[in-house]
């Protein structure tokens, strides 16, 4: 009775081919994960903005959306840690625990920035924002074309910015008439 099996050379060849195939597949899988998180974060942020606007209209009270790492109070530049929506009738941007309506989780991998006109969004009772601006999502090791964002108009509506084919998302400098590409920090 003869025994059949694979030779060491055959096994090494198969392992080498599999490792070559995996070396091509892993980076594209990581890029797909980063794209998925970017879309999820921007959709979650858009939902939070629409929720805060809707609550301001329905309840007839001012609402604030701000970044918060402790899920209790507003903190400058903490949008990546998460964000909260709370009733803010006096526009103090100070949340009391009984006024917090909704808490949203932050990002897992990238950073989220709010640029221009303040570090929070305050919705008036008519749904308009006091301080509009733009949100930018920066994935880890971001290239200009991978940066994405949301723009909030004075009416509280959001839209995705158009991208410049080479430089990335444009950022209007409030002190000058110039537009420069947003750069992740």
ABEGO torsion letter per residue (X at the ends): XBBBBBBAAAAAAAAAAAAAAAAAAAAAAAAAAAAAAAAAAAAAAAAAAAAAAAAAAAAGBBBBBBBBAAGABBBBGAAAAEBBBBBBAAGAGBBBAAABABBBBBBAABBBBBBEGEABBBBBAAGBBABBEBBBBBBBGBBAAABBBBBBBAAGBBBBBBBBAAAEBBBBBAABABBBBBBBX
